[in-house]
């Protein structure tokens, strides 16, 4: 499913080509948009599509809408209904990525708080084997945005200009992905995903106060690691620690788990996918597809049993 038949706008199913906003709306002019990226996984044997971690995603969505002072409120039940109705209308029976967004329309300036529209779209972004997700990464010169300027814990479109700059620099320098440092020189995250390393058998990830998004997938990874008996640490990480890591990977709803095989052209461990990374991915995918791992609190079925 690459191009969906319908997109949901303000609870109305709209044909794909008719889903538009005005070029002078604040969402276009200033990036006045809050969003969530979701994933749904198809289980062919069960003939069921599962959307994962809806509750957690919508809790973050509510927080971002509140912090941006948008003139709108949405309940988790309302948002869940919109997602399920859209997937059913498009008859989705494959792995897909979803985007739920609240944005400022009208013709106001950058401080406009309304009127607010709500959009939900589902489009093709399939999963695949872990080996196909491996990436090289490099530390970029652009520093991660800070809570004192434009809070990275908010899932807002404007924050991704910082990610774009770093990502472009990384690719120019010959890397697949960027690693950002904070203004204090500590490790923050990737352009669109969080970063974790394994050192001395412990899973380590920068803490929430290190300029990172409060990632739903990051928390899921920490939960899985603990269930697997892997010790975890959430703390500041120095750049030089990246070079001593036995394993490293990016994690996020979009990238899922992406093993990092080299950082700044130095191999991570032996340059292969590590055991901890592989075990976490196996449990993550099983939980998402409803074939093991975590229970029903992880996933919401789309189709009636």
C-alpha positions in Angstrom: 0.0 0.0 0.0 1.9 3.0 -1.2 -0.9 5.6 -2.0 -4.0 5.2 0.2 -7.5 5.7 -1.2 -8.6 7.9 1.7 -7.1 10.3 4.3 -9.0 11.3 7.3 -9.4 15.1 7.8 -11.5 16.3 10.7 -13.2 12.8 10.9 -14.2 12.9 7.3 -12.7 10.4 4.8 -11.3 12.5 1.9 -9.9 11.1 -1.4 -6.1 11.2 -1.4 -5.7 13.9 -4.0 -8.2 16.2 -2.3 -6.4 16.3 1.1 -5.0 19.8 1.0 -4.2 22.9 3.1 -3.7 26.5 2.0 -0.2 27.6 1.2 -0.5 30.6 3.5 -1.8 28.7 6.6 0.4 28.8 9.7 1.1 25.1 9.4 2.8 25.8 6.0 4.4 29.1 6.9 5.7 28.3 10.3 5.5 24.6 10.8 2.7 24.9 13.3 1.9 21.2 13.5 1.9 18.5 16.2 2.1 14.9 15.0 2.5 11.3 15.9 4.1 8.6 13.8 2.5 5.2 14.3 3.0 1.7 12.9 0.6 -1.1 12.2 1.8 -4.7 11.5 0.0 -7.3 9.5 -0.2 -10.9 10.8 -1.2 -13.0 7.8 -1.8 -16.2 9.8 -4.3 -14.4 12.1 -5.6 -12.2 9.3 -5.2 -9.3 11.7 -3.6 -5.8 11.6 -2.2 -4.5 14.9 -1.5 -0.9 15.6 1.2 -0.8 18.4 1.4 1.4 21.5 -1.6 3.6 20.7 -2.1 4.7 24.3 1.5 5.9 24.7 1.6 7.7 21.4 -1.6 9.6 22.1 -0.5 10.5 25.6 2.5 12.2 24.0 0.2 13.8 21.4 -1.9 15.3 24.1 1.2 16.7 25.8 2.5 18.3 22.6 -0.9 19.8 21.8 -1.1 21.3 25.3 2.4 22.7 25.2 1.8 24.3 21.8 -1.4 25.9 23.2 -3.5 24.7 20.3 -7.2 25.5 20.5 -8.4 21.9 20.4 -8.6 18.8 22.6 -9.0 15.2 21.5 -9.6 12.2 23.6 -7.6 9.0 23.2 -10.8 7.2 22.3 -11.6 9.7 19.6 -8.2 9.4 18.1 -8.2 5.6 18.3 -11.5 5.5 16.5 -10.2 7.8 13.7 -7.1 5.5 13.2 -9.1 2.3 13.1 -11.8 3.7 10.8 -9.2 4.9 8.3 -7.3 1.6 8.2 -10.6 -0.3 7.7 -11.7 2.2 5.0 -8.5 1.6 3.1 -8.7 -2.1 3.7 -5.1 -2.2 4.9 -3.6 -5.7 5.0 0.1 -5.0 5.1 2.6 -3.2 7.3 2.0 0.5 7.2 3.2 3.7 8.8 0.6 6.2 10.0 0.7 9.9 10.7 -1.8 11.7 13.0 -1.4 15.5 12.9 -3.1 18.5 14.4 -2.2 21.7 12.6 -3.1 25.4 12.5 -5.1 26.5 9.5 -6.5 29.9 8.6 -4.4 32.9 7.7 -2.9 33.8 11.1 0.7 34.6 12.1 3.3 32.4 13.9 1.5 32.8 17.2 -1.9 31.6 16.0 -3.4 28.8 18.1 -6.3 28.0 15.8 -8.4 27.0 14.0 -7.1 23.5 14.3 -7.6 20.7 11.9 -6.9 17.0 12.5 -5.4 14.6 9.9 -4.7 10.9 9.8 -3.0 9.1 7.0 -1.7 5.5 6.5 0.9 4.8 3.8 3.3 2.2 2.8 6.5 1.8 4.9 7.1 -1.9 5.2 9.2 -3.7 7.7 12.0 -6.1 6.8 14.8 -8.3 8.1 17.2 -6.8 10.7 20.2 -7.2 8.4 18.6 -4.9 5.9 18.3 -2.1 8.4 22.1 -1.7 9.3 23.5 1.8 9.0 26.7 3.8 9.3 26.5 6.9 11.5 28.6 10.0 12.0 28.6 12.8 14.6 27.6 16.0 12.9 28.6 19.6 13.7 25.0 20.8 14.2 24.0 20.6 17.9 20.7 19.3 19.0 18.0 21.8 19.9 17.4 22.3 23.6 14.5 22.6 25.9 15.4 26.2 26.5 14.8 27.1 22.8 12.5 24.6 21.1 11.8 21.6 23.3 12.8 18.3 21.5 10.5 16.3 23.8 7.6 17.8 21.8 6.7 16.0 18.6 6.3 19.1 16.4 7.1 19.6 12.8 9.3 22.6 13.3 11.8 20.6 15.4 12.7 18.5 12.3 14.5 21.4 10.6 17.3 20.6 13.0 17.1 17.0 12.1 17.1 17.8 8.4 20.3 19.9 8.7 22.1 17.1 10.5 20.9 14.5 8.2 22.1 16.4 5.1 25.5 16.9 6.6 25.8 13.2 7.5 25.0 12.1 4.0 27.4 14.7 2.5 30.1 13.2 4.8 29.3 9.7 3.6 27.2 8.4 6.4 23.7 6.9 6.4 22.6 8.6 9.6 23.5 11.6 11.8 24.3 11.6 15.6 23.6 14.9 17.3 25.4 16.2 20.4 23.9 18.5 22.9 25.2 22.1 23.4 27.3 20.5 26.3 28.9 18.1 23.9 27.1 14.9 25.2 25.3 12.4 22.9 21.7 13.2 22.2 20.0 11.2 19.4 19.8 10.7 15.7 18.0 12.8 13.2 14.7 11.1 13.6 15.3 8.4 16.2 16.9 7.7 19.6 20.3 6.0 20.0 21.3 3.2 22.3 24.6 1.5 22.9 25.7 -1.7 24.6 28.8 -1.5 26.7 30.0 -4.2 29.1 26.8 -6.0 28.4 24.6 -3.1 29.6 22.2 -1.2 27.4 22.8 2.5 27.7 20.8 5.4 26.3 20.9 9.1 26.9 18.5 10.3 29.5 15.3 12.3 28.7 17.1 15.5 29.8 19.8 15.1 27.1 17.9 16.8 24.3 15.9 13.8 23.1 12.4 13.1 22.1 10.5 11.2 24.8 10.3 8.2 22.5 7.7 5.5 22.8 10.0 3.0 21.0 12.9 3.9 23.3 10.8 3.1 26.3 9.6 -0.1 24.7 13.3 -1.1 24.0 14.2 -0.5 27.7 11.3 -2.6 28.8 12.2 -5.4 26.5 15.9 -5.3 27.6 14.9 -5.6 31.2 12.6 -8.5 30.4 15.5 -10.2 28.7 17.7 -9.8 31.7 19.8 -7.0 30.2 20.8 -4.3 32.7 19.9 -0.8 31.5 21.1 2.7 32.2 19.6 6.1 31.3 22.3 8.6 31.7 24.6 11.2 30.0 26.8 9.6 27.3 30.1 11.1 26.1 31.0 11.1 22.5 34.1 8.9 23.1 31.9 6.2 24.7 30.4 5.6 21.2 33.8 4.4 20.1 34.0 1.9 22.9 30.5 0.4 22.4 30.1 -3.3 21.7 26.8 -2.6 19.9 24.8 0.4 18.9 21.4 0.9 17.3 18.9 3.6 16.5 15.3 3.0 17.6 12.0 4.7 16.7 8.6 4.0 15.3 9.7 4.7 11.8 13.1 3.1 11.8 12.1 0.3 14.2 15.5 -1.1 15.3 18.4 -0.1 13.0 21.8 -1.6 14.0 24.7 0.8 13.7 27.8 -1.0 12.4 30.2 2.0 12.4 30.4 5.5 14.0 32.7 8.1 12.6 34.2 5.4 10.3 35.2 3.3 13.3 33.6 -0.2 13.6 31.1 -0.7 16.4 32.2 -3.9 18.1 33.1 -6.4 15.3 31.0 -4.4 12.8 28.2 -6.9 12.8 24.7 -7.0 14.4 25.2 -7.7 18.1 23.3 -10.3 20.1 21.6 -7.8 22.4 20.3 -5.8 19.4 19.1 -9.0 17.6 17.3 -10.3 20.7 15.6 -7.0 21.3 14.4 -6.8 17.7 13.1 -10.4 17.8 11.1 -9.6 20.9 9.9 -6.3 19.5 8.7 -7.8 16.2 7.0 -10.7 18.0 5.1 -8.3 20.3 4.1 -6.1 17.4 2.7 -8.9 15.3 1.0 -10.7 18.2 3.0 -13.9 18.0 4.8 -13.7 21.4 6.7 -11.3 23.5 4.5 -8.7 25.2 0.8 -9.0 25.6 -2.3 -7.2 24.2 -1.4 -3.9 26.0 1.2 -3.5 23.2 -1.2 -3.6 20.3 -4.7 -2.7 19.1 -6.4 -5.0 16.6 -8.0 -3.3 13.6 -10.4 -5.9 12.3 -13.2 -7.6 14.3 -12.3 -11.1 15.4 
